[in-house]
């Protein structure tokens, strides 16, 4: 059963995916230290780490809102690409920064998971 979002019909999986994205972004904005706790960082976040996590939270919220306002396969594909770029950049950071490795890999895993879920939500292509 599809869900109506601002007059657009959205498959329920896509709607749930974007709700998860919005919730995760809100957590990153409100409590960036939660990620450090989840990955058992073993130290408090420094000021720049908190700022970067909040910026990533803004990105997640923005992407979630955009996907809810303009639900379409194209919007989902664009978001998928953004998530893959995010994941790739975090893997790169993990390679070059031992200090940020755990946080970067956690962020890459979350972005990769969201990208995978977005891919699964896309309609099958003909041909």
N, C-alpha and C positions, 0 to 999 in steps of 0.2 A: 504494500500500500504506500503510495507516494504521499509526501508531506507538502503543504502549501507554505511557501515563504515569500512574503511580500508579493503575492499574486503569481509567483512562479512555482511550478511543480518540481519538486526535488525528491529523488529517491531517498528513502529513510536512512540508508547507510551513509550517503553523502552528508545529509543533515547532521547525523550523529558524529561523523568525522569532524565536521567543522565546529560542532559544539565541544568536542574534546580539544581541538586546537585552541578555541577561545578560552576554555578553562585553563589549559596549560599556559597560555600566554598571560592570563590573569595571575596565575601563581608566580610566574617569573617576574612580573611587575611588582606584585605585592610582597613577595617573600623570596628573593633570589637565593637566600641561604638554604632554602629547602633542597635545591639541587645538590649543594655541597653535602647536606645530610644524607640524601638518597645515595650518593656515590661514596659515602664514607670518606670524605676528603681528609678528615683528621685535623683540619685547621680552619679558622674563620676565613671567609672571603675577604680579599682586600678591596679597596674602594673601586679600582678599575674593573675588577671582576664583577662586582655588583652592578656597575654601570652597564657593562657589556651584556650581562644576563637580562637586565631590564630592557635594553635596546632590542634584544632578541625577543623578549616578551611583547614589545610594541609590534614587531614584525609579525609574530604569530597572531596577535589580536587583529591587526590590520588585514592579514591574509584571510582570517576567518570571517571577518565582517565583509570583505570584498566578495568572498565566495558565497556568503549568504545573500548579499544584495544582487549579485549577478550570477546565479547558479546556472552553469552550463558546462558542457564537456570541455570547452576551450579554457574556461576559468580554472577548471580542475587540472587540466594539462599544464597551464602556466604555473599554478601553485606547486604541482609535482616537480617541475623544473627548478623552482625556487628552493624547495626542500632538498632536492638532490645537490644543488650548488652549496647550500648550507652544510649538508652532510660532508661533502668533499672538502670544503674549507676547514671544517672541524677535524677531519682526519689529517689534513695538512698541518694544522696547529698541533695536534697530538704528536706528530712525527718530530716537529722541531722544538717543542717545549715540554720538557719533563714536568715542570711545575703545573702546567695546565692540562696535562694528558688526561687525567680522569674526567675532568669537567668537559673537555673537548670530545672525548669518546662518548660520554653520556649524551651530549648534545647531538653528536652525529647519529647515535642510535635512535634518538627520538625523531630527528628529522628524517632519517631513513625509514623508520616505521610509519611516519605520516605519509611519506612519499609512496610507500608500498600500499598503504590503505587507499590513497587517492587513485593509484593505478588500478586497484581492484574495483573501485567504484565506477570506473569509466565503462561506457557501453562497449560491447564487442564490435570490432571493425569488420565491415563486410570485405570479402576478398581476401 
